Amino acid sequence: MHQYASQDKIPGGGVGLAAPQDGQSSCQFFSDGRRKVDYVLVFYQRKQISVRGSDRLHRLSAPPHPPHRLSVISNGSSTLSGPVGGLGCAAGQRSAGDGEVCVDLAVEVELEADPAEGEMVLIREEFEARLLEAGLEMERDTEVRVYGPSFTRLHVPWQVLSREAEFLKIKIPTKKSYDLKQENGFSASLSEFWRKVNQPFQPNIPQLGHSTTKQLSHCFSRDKLHLFNITSKDTFFDNATRSRIVYEILRRTACTRTSQSMGITTLIAKGVYDSAFPLHDGDYKVVGHSERNDRQLLHDEWARYGAFYKYQPVDLIRKYFGEKIGLYFAWLGVYTQLLIPASMVGIIVFCYGCYTVDMDVPSLEMCDKQQNFTMCPLCDGVCDYWHLSTACGTARASHLFDNPATVFFAIFMSLWVATFLEHWKRRQISLNHSWDLTGLEEEEDHPRPKYETVLLQKRQMMRNKEKKNEKKKKKKKIEPVQREEDVAAGKDRWRQKLLSAMNTGTSTGVEKLTWRDRLPGYLINISSILFMFGLTFSAVFGVIVYRIVVSALMAMSPDPETKSNVRVTVTATAVIINLVVILILDEIYGAVAVWLTELEIPRTESNFEQHLILKAFLLKFMNAYAPIFYVAFFKGRFAGRPGDYVYVFNDYRMEECAPGGCLIELCIQLSIIMVGKQLIQNNVFEIGIPKLKKLIRAWKGKGISLEEREEQRARPPQQWNLDYTLVPFEGLTPEYMEMIIQFGFVSLFVASFPLAPLFALLNNVIEIRLDAKKFVTELRRPDAVQAKDIGIWYNILSGMGKFSVIINAFVISFTSDFIPRLVYQYMYSQTGTMHGFIDHTLSHFNVSNFRPGNAPTSSYLPETTVCRLVPHTPSLSLKPLCRALWLAQMMFNEWLAQMMFNEWLAQMMFNEWLAQLS
């Protein structure tokens, strides 16, 4: 292994090889029991191999083995001899240079003839040799598996840790500390009282005690070791930092056999390695009375449903999983906390509706049988006239959600959205300060494997063109000697350029992909997204047709009970069908979004993630909210009137809203979709799918022979074996996406369902513990990634917050009866009350004007000459409608102005807080 010049002597440092600490399992160390496993590479042996012998190899400095040979070498030395393998020493011997236990177990095996497998063997050998050159220490399995996973364990020594920490500018707490400003007087007493009240809700984490001092942090430097409190070089960098450093080395290590520039991501994409991951800190279950490690602390104080009432240990989450995951759970905690006041106000609004339902004059008039409002038939021919009093239950239920308090709640939720966004900005800056992320620079993102593959293909095409041009030049008539010299010089130049391109990852004349290379992907993206929109609208239209047809069929039923429950039955079943379609399309759209993003060939992982988030959000937003938008703003608007109805397929009339208005149907639609989506997709899927994947992985492992299975049961499982059986971490996009969609349910149409924040709160209390349990017990440990904010998700939240103001204003203005009631009370009522509102609202229709086939064929009310109907078109009540629209416009403009003022006020308060903090 290459020796680096900086061999720092550490004040108070140890020998560099420490025994397992308390709470750490010996299964996390090399076979010498002292060097910790920081990272694991796994490749899956899918071909049968025959063992030729167990002789020690002495040709470590020889050229790479032919494709049909595989050397399994456990290297415990710190000196590289040759391109593959390591310096040999007897098992259990100590290397003379560093005092480390050196294990050298070499087994020579022969693979069956498989050129592809042999090529992968050579790529692995080259890649691991370069890792040894970079300073990592490596150990492989002591036995040769004929089938199944094989593990290569990596350890990063101090000299590499210090070098990479300095290169990555990792901030480390120094010996210097300062006292935090202490509160005095009444504020100090109030803070102390609040601290005591909150004490039962705090997790029992030793590091989370209230501290009055803060240590200054500084970027690590090998020239300034005296600034840092280094008591042991084995524990100075925590496990997340160590694994992050190893991952950076793995990611930038080149492997020329792949003809691409970067390492582990490309190799995993090509199938050379099955996976690569850091290890968890031992088992999550506490055994005996030993000191708990970080994983056990997280499991006991965070990932249990019994800890639902406690605050999240965000600092410990950040320490164990990294800043990016820590910020997600911090954001989820802030969102859940702020749902508490919104839920309380929503419950108060609902209780107000329950309390005033018996005092609501329009509902009482609809339920009054003495009024005897005879309504026009709901369908042609077979439907009879009916009395408005039969819709009494719908009218009373509608008042629970459509009352003056609902308007106040819609305004309150608009302010709540602005408050939530500003509060999160404040919390985010506070975390950046406490986590030393204020001066964080964005790390260089390496190209994705797909991008490098397409770029390599483009380079190859350019080379082929250059070769053709050279051949054309050769055909020209020139003197033989000059021609031979030119050809030789051209070959030399081409060979030099090709070798340079393979070694450095650059090419001749082709540096990146242009928009022309991505144009086919863009065209497919646009056409596919338009097709998905059409598919969503088709699903909504199919449910509309279902409602129309089933309503007509149930209206023909001779059973009076069936006729009386037409609206409830059709609405409930249609919403359940909508929910099932949404869940199915949601999974399809998630997979389609990944495929479409791959077609765009983004250069880096960050670009890929942003494009994927935008596509997935757009498709899932349309899928989740299209049925709700239809009920809120389109249902009943195109039904027509008696004598001029609008028909679907020339046989079925367009559906109309219930006599109590469309708001109650919007409430049913929103509540069933929201609760069902959260219950099934966010909880059942999150529990069931990881367990199903685990069963599939266990089923794949049944290919191991019976003897090997018995042998594995006999020996204790290693930590890397246990972690390999866990589900790979696939990013935070699904977690954020389900919360963003829920945020839309809470903010966009909350005027129709004041209990939405309450159901969101109950779901999130479970969601936090469910996600915590998944991260701690069911997922492999993700790589620690630094981040200053939640990225593009904040922009989506901000856009939805502004959009929610417009949507709620339109719901109050056009879907609710709030404005028509105001118009009647202050412009038409003789007494200034709501008495007579129903009679004023319903239009009259002379039954003699029915077209042939529209009138009831047989009626229980043959003496009816005039029927009443709810006007859905401007032609029936143009003047009141114009006044209502004018009032709605005035209210909407005032609402927008108030929202802009509130945002300005919140921004001013936020800027003032920043000034105080600085």
ABEGO torsion letter per residue (X at the ends): XBBBABBBBBBGBBAGBBBBBBGBBAAABBAAGABBBABBBBBBBABBBBBAEABBBAAAABBBBBAABBBBBBBABABBBEABEBBBBBBGBBBAAAGBBBBBBBBBBBBBBBAAAAAAAAAAAAAAAAAAAAGBBBBBBABBBABEBBBBBBBBBAAAAAAAAAAAGBBBBBABBBBBBBBBEAAAAAAAAAAAAAAAABBBBAAABBBABBBBBBBBBAAAAAABBBABAAAABBAAAAAAAAAAAAAABBBAAAGBABBAAAAAAAGABABBBBBBBEBABBBEABBBBAAAAAAAAAABAAAAABBBBAAAAAAAAEAAAAAAAAAAAAAAAAAAAAAAAAAAAAAAAAAAAAABAAAAAAABAAAGBBBBBABBGABBBBBAAAAAAAAAAAAAABBAAAAAAAAAAAAAAAAAAAAAAAAAAAAAAAAGAAABBBBBBBBBAAAAAAAAAAAAAAAAAAAAAAAAAAABBBBAAAAAAAAAAAAAAAAAAAAAAAAAGBBBGBABBBAAAAAAAAAAAAAAAAAAAAAAAAAAAAAAAAAAAAAAAAAABABAAAAAAAAAAAAAAAAAAAAAAAAAAAAAAAAAAAAAAAAAGBABAAAAAAAAAAAAAAAAAAAAAAAAAAAAAABGAAAEBBGBBBBBGGABBBBBBBAAEAAAAAAAAAAAAAAAAAAAAAAAAAAAAAAAAAAAAAAAAAABBAAAAAAAAABBBBAAAAAAABBBBAEAAAAAAAAAAAAAAAAAAAAABAAAAAAAAAAAAAAAAAAAAAAAAABBBBBBBBBABAEAAAAAAAAAAAAAAAAAAAAAAAABAAAAAAAAAAAABAAGBABGAAAAABBBBBAAABBBGABBABBABAABABBBBBBABAAABAAAAAAAAAAAAAAAAAAAAAAAAAAAAAAAAAAAAAAAAX
